[in-house]
Amino acid sequence: MIVVADTSPLNYLVLIGHVKILHQLYDRVVVPAGVASELRDSRSPEAVRAWASAPPEWLEVRSVHLPADAGLDAVDSGEAEAIVLAEGNRPDVLLIIDDRDGRREAARRGIATTGTLGVLNDAAGRDLIDLADALNRLDKTTFRASPALLRELLERERRRRKKPLGP
């Protein structure tokens, strides 16, 4: 499976100190050149710029040509490039994207998606991170999610941890 990431999930995973879980979960992650550029932009947090300026070996940057496509008008250029890159790798692709319009457009194109919370939830499910700690760190950033959704994730994690191991 090819995993393509947009800017926002990478940004937040770097900020909370959990970007390495992408390698643990997916081995390799591909980003379009526009996303790499957004991560290195002077308006990005210093930690994100530093990480993107010396990306790990498991992160692959690919150039993407954006076609004229009205469906991409509602998203920024990095999201558009990520969607186009993911679309070119269907059906065996997962797009990591947080933007609601971007997720909607990806779904319209038949692209499987997850977001920052989905990645954190999957990592917790494999005991790679403590979900409550990760969400607490995320809360200290500009990331926004419904309090009900966050409570639901934590409740599911609590129930998962209570399940006995074995058959």
For each residue, the residues with C-beta under 8 A, 3 or more apart:
1: 26 92 93 94
2: 30 86 89 92 93 94
3: 22 26 28 29 30 93 94 96
4: 29 30 31 32 82 85 86 89 93 94 95 96
5: 9 10 22 29 30 31 35 82 95 96 97
6: 9 10 31 35 78 79 82 95 96 97 98 99 102
7: 10 11 35 38 39 78 79
8: 11 12 97 98 99 115 116
9: 5 6 12 13 96 97 98 115 116 119
10: 5 6 7 13 14 19 22 31 35 39 48 52
11: 7 8 14 15 39 44 45 48
12: 8 9 15 16 98 116 138 141 143
13: 9 10 16 18 19 21 22 116 119
14: 10 11 17 19 45 47 48 51
15: 11 12 45 47 48 137 141
16: 12 13 134 137 138 141
17: 14 137
18: 13 21 120 123 129 134 137
19: 10 13 14 22 51
20: 23 24 56
21: 13 18 24 25 119 120 123 128 129
22: 3 5 10 13 19 25 26 29 58 96 119
23: 20 26 27 28 29 56 58
24: 20 21 123 126 128
25: 21 22 119 122 123 126 128
26: 1 3 22 23 29 94
27: 23 58
28: 3 23 58 59 60
29: 3 4 5 22 23 26 58 59 60 96
30: 2 3 4 5 59 60 61 62 85
31: 4 5 6 10 35 36 59 60 61 62 82
32: 4 35 36 61 62 63 64 78 81 82 84 85
33: 36 37 61 62 63 64 81
34: 37 38 64 77 78 80 81 82
35: 5 6 7 10 31 32 38 39 78 81 82
36: 31 32 33 39 40 52 55 61
37: 33 34 40 41 78
38: 7 34 35 41 44 78
39: 7 10 11 35 36 44 48 49 51 52
40: 36 37 44 49 52 53
41: 37 38 44 49
42: 49
43:
44: 11 38 39 40 41 48 49 52
45: 11 14 15 48 49
46: 49 50
47: 14 15 50 51
48: 10 11 14 15 39 44 45 51 52
49: 39 40 41 42 44 45 46 52 53
50: 46 47 53 54
51: 14 19 39 47 48 54 55
52: 10 36 39 40 44 48 49 55
53: 40 49 50
54: 50 51
55: 36 51 52 59 61
56: 20 23 59
57:
58: 22 23 27 28 29
59: 28 29 30 31 55 56
60: 28 29 30 31
61: 30 31 32 33 36 55
62: 30 31 32 33 85
63: 32 33
64: 32 33 34 81 84 85
65: 84
66: 69 72 77 80 81 84
67: 84
68:
69: 66 72 73 80 84
70: 73
71: 74 105 108 109
72: 66 69 75 80 83 84 105
73: 69 70
74: 71 101 105
75: 72 79 80 83 99 101 102 105
76: 79 80 99
77: 34 66 80 81
78: 6 7 32 34 35 37 38 81 82
79: 6 7 75 76 82 83 97 99 101 102
80: 34 66 69 72 75 76 77 83 84
81: 32 33 34 35 64 66 77 78 84 85
82: 4 5 6 31 32 34 35 78 79 85 86 95 97 102
83: 72 75 79 80 86 87 95 97 102 105 106 109 111
84: 32 64 65 66 67 69 72 80 81 87 88
85: 4 30 32 62 64 81 82 88 89
86: 2 4 82 83 89 90 93 94 95 106 111
87: 83 84 90 109 111
88: 84 85
89: 2 4 85 86 92 93
90: 86 87 93 109 110 111
91: 110
92: 1 2 89
93: 1 2 3 4 86 89 90 111 112
94: 1 2 3 4 26 86 112 113 114
95: 4 5 6 82 83 86 106 111 112 113 114
96: 3 4 5 6 9 22 29 113 114 115 116 118 119
97: 5 6 8 9 79 82 83 102 103 106 113 115
98: 6 8 9 12 102 103 115 116
99: 6 8 75 76 79 102 103
100: 103 104
101: 74 75 79 104 105
102: 6 75 79 82 83 97 98 99 105 106
103: 97 98 99 100 106 107 113 115
104: 100 101 107 108
105: 71 72 74 75 83 101 102 108 109
106: 83 86 95 97 102 103 109 111 113
107: 103 104 110 111 113
108: 71 104 105
109: 71 83 87 90 105 106
110: 90 91 107
111: 83 86 87 90 93 95 106 107
112: 93 94 95
113: 94 95 96 97 103 106 107
114: 94 95 96 118 119 122
115: 8 9 96 97 98 103 118 119
116: 8 9 12 13 96 98 119 120 138 143
117: 120 121 145 149 150 153
118: 96 114 115 121 122
119: 9 13 21 22 25 96 114 115 116 122 123
120: 18 21 116 117 123 124 129 131 134 135 138 153
121: 117 118 124 125 131 153 156 157
122: 25 114 118 119 125 126
123: 18 21 24 25 119 120 126 128 129 131 134
124: 120 121 127 128 129 130 131 134 157
125: 121 122 157 160
126: 24 25 122 123
127: 124
128: 21 24 25 123 124
129: 18 21 120 123 124 133 134
130: 124 133 134
131: 120 121 123 124 134 135 153 154 157
132: 135 136 154 157
133: 129 130 136 137
134: 16 18 120 123 124 129 130 131 137 138
135: 120 131 132 138 139 150 153 154
136: 132 133 139 140
137: 15 16 17 18 133 134 140 141
138: 12 16 116 120 134 135 141 143
139: 135 136 143
140: 136 137
141: 12 15 16 137 138
142:
143: 12 116 138 139
144:
145: 117 149 150
146: 149 150
147: 150 151
148: 151 152
149: 117 145 146 152 153
150: 117 135 145 146 147 153 154
151: 147 148 154 155
152: 148 149 155 156
153: 117 120 121 131 135 149 150 156 157
154: 131 132 135 150 151 157 158
155: 151 152 158 159
156: 121 152 153 159 160
157: 121 124 125 131 132 153 154 160 161
158: 154 155 161 162
159: 155 156 162 163
160: 125 156 157 163
161: 157 158
162: 158 159
163: 159 160
164:
165:
166:
167:
